[in-house]
């Protein structure tokens, strides 16, 4: 994944998290599910990623593991863009 794509995806993740993390660099190992993202935030994150990158998530993409950390979300975005 190129740096611009990763930066865009991280910005979308940060906006979905909100709060004080919104304006801070997100570490790749930051735990999202069960930590800083609730179900509504995950829904918003999905919609924002689909809109920004022009793809649609399939049901099999929507696993807890895929949204566990920042890095796992970036890997999912890369997979969808490939």
Protein Blocks (a to p, Z undefined) as FASTA:
>chain_A
ZZklmmmmmmmmmmmngmmllmgccdfklcfehplmcfklmmmmmmmmmmmnopacdfkl
mcfklmmpmmlmmmmmmmmmZZ
